[in-house]
Amino acid sequence: MRILGVDCGSRVTGYGVIESAPGRLQAVGHGAIRIPAGRSLAERLRLVAEGLERVVERYGPAEAAFEEVFTAKNPRTALVLAHVRGAAMLSVARAGLPVASYSPTQVKASITGHGGAPKKQVRRMVRLVMGIEGDVRPLDASDALAVAYCHSTRGGSVA
């Protein structure tokens, strides 16, 4: 099964696509949707949604998984992230994909064994588990691959 993982951010939204089958796991593609500085919130939402629509069209995933919004210290930051995540989820759902969500702790624990693992450890384990040579950049892309991995370890069913 092909799974799209998404790690939403207000300036950078990471995506990762994996192919998961019994006894086999492979990264198919990963990257980030970068939003230029100075764009309005509405424009940023549109750019994220359109970027994910292109990712879905290119890779043809069967399901999608998102990391839940973390509780930011700044309520405005959390609200902006929630808007971005909503636009991203809508674009994926409009493509007909079932959507699941996982907490950052669940995602980190699934790939590293520790729910409080730092981002660089997540990236290192993503590379090891998926046999990726070279670095996975940006960290948002490795986080998105970890989200897809988390979904695959839960049997690929939508939560």
Stockholm file with secondary structure:
# STOCKHOLM 1.0

chainA/1-159         MRILGVDCGSRVTGYGVIESAPGRLQAVGHGAIRIPAGRSLAERLRLVAEGLERVVERYGPAEAAFEEVFTAKNPRTALVLAHVRGAAMLSVARAGLPVASYSPTQVKASITGHGGAPKKQVRRMVRLVMGIEGDVRPLDASDALAVAYCHSTRGGSVA
#=GR chainA/1-159 SS CEEEEEECCSSEEEEEEEEEETTEEEEEEEEEEECCTTCCHHHHHHHHHHHHHHHHHHHCCSEEEEECCCCCSSHHHHHHHHHHHHHHHHHHHHTTCCEEEECHHHHHHHHHSCTTCCHHHHHHHHHHHHTCCSCCCSHHHHHHHHHHHHHHHTTTCCC
#=GC SS_cons         CEEEEEECCSSEEEEEEEEEETTEEEEEEEEEEECCTTCCHHHHHHHHHHHHHHHHHHHCCSEEEEECCCCCSSHHHHHHHHHHHHHHHHHHHHTTCCEEEECHHHHHHHHHSCTTCCHHHHHHHHHHHHTCCSCCCSHHHHHHHHHHHHHHHTTTCCC
//
